[in-house]
Amino acid sequence: MATFFMSKAEQPIGIFDSGIGGLTVANAIHSLLPNEKIIYFGDTAHMPYGDKSPEAIKYYSIKIGQFLLDQNCKAIVIACNTASSLGYDDLNSLIKGKIPVINVIDPTVDFIISHKKLKNIGVIGTKATIKSNVYARKIKEKKSDLLVESLATPLLAPMIEEGFFNNNISKTIINSYLSKTKLKKVDALVLACTHYPLIKKEINEFYDRDITILDSGEIVAEYVKKVLSKKKLLATKKGGTHHFYVSDFTPSFEKSTKLFFKEKIHLELKNLWQ
């Protein structure tokens, strides 16, 4: 019997997040690179990461990264700002250059720096992401004259996970955050949480002036394409079945994934913590 081997380029891209918010990044990658096969892991048992300790987030990132490595992924995308800010270095040390590890922060920072008209940058995200000060630090390292104002918006991710958006509840919460003084003069707003693209329309509606809203989905997808192309790892034929894993789920939760991925998907339960 003949044995068939999968070439490195035809191996899947691994993507993970604290929940299903990272499916916005997975969807952007799927749309831009339709030949690629995706293995997604949403750590819904520990969602949200934003109120967890740095040590816990590093542990989760390494554990999930090892799982994706065991699935023969050719690259890993950390589709979570909190894990990108606190778990990226530890995961990179684990991988030891075997495959590319891509976070959502660096491509977004590079995008900001490349657009010279942006001067006053606002950043909204989880408590852990904002406390890490990672966006302000990385932006200032590359362009010290830019102003960066960061604001923790901890209610937004759980609100979105529960389906509370495009209604009066979400409008009230979003407006309360965006009305804060430190965000009054920004000309660009970084959605530093992969859940937030689902409320991008509501955020745009809040502003009565031109403002650049930056979500990481399309930016990261373009970066993934660039990295895979450079390493000659782009899939050349249509990939097989995508696999979507979560560490905890309910049937109603599964239905909501279509909002993030734009297609009906089946979630498989995979508990890495036992």
C-alpha positions, 0 to 999 in steps of 0.5 A: 500500500502506498504511503502519502506524506503531507508536504510542510506547505500543506500542513495546517495553520494553528490559531488560538485565543482565550475564547471565540473572539480569535475566530475574527482573525481565523476568518480573515486568514481563511478569506485571504488564504482559502487554500489553508487548513486551520486548526483553532483552539479557543480556551473557553474554560478560562475566558476571559484571559484579561483578568488572569495572572501573567503566570496563568496566561503564560501557562495556558499559551505554552499548553495550547502551543504544544497542542498545536505543535503536536497537530503538525501546524506549520505556523501558530497565530496567537489570536489574542492580545492578552496572550500575545502580550504576556505569553508570546515570548514563552511560547517562542522559547518553547517552539525554538524556531521550529515554526513561525509564531505570530502575535497580533500586536507586532503587525498592528504596531508596524501598520500604525508606524507605516501610516504617517498621518496617524499621530494620536493613537488610542488603545482599548483592550482587556485589563491585562493587555492595557496593564502590560502597556505593550502597545504604547511601549512598542509604538514609542520604541519605533516612533517616539513622537506618537501619542498613545492613550490606553484604556481598559474596557473589561466589560466588552469581551464578555458582553460580546461572547454573550451576544450582547451587541448591536443593542441598547445594552452594548451601546450604553457600555461602549459609549461610556468607555469611549467618552473617557477624557483620554480618548477625546482627541485620538485620530486612530483607535486600536481594537486591542482585543480580537472580540472587538471587530464585532462592535466596530460598527457601533464604535464608528457610530459613536464618533462624529468625526473621521477616525481610523479604527484598527482591528487586527484581523485583516492586518494579521492575515496579510502578515501571515501571508507575508511570512508563509510566502517568505518561507515558501509555506503557502498552501498550493491546493485547497486545504482539508477540513478545518478543526475548531476546538474549545476547552468548554462549550454549550450548544448555544455557544456553538451557534454564536460562532457563526458571528465570528467566522461567518460560516457554521462550524462544529466545535470539538471539546478538547480539555488540555487541563486534565 
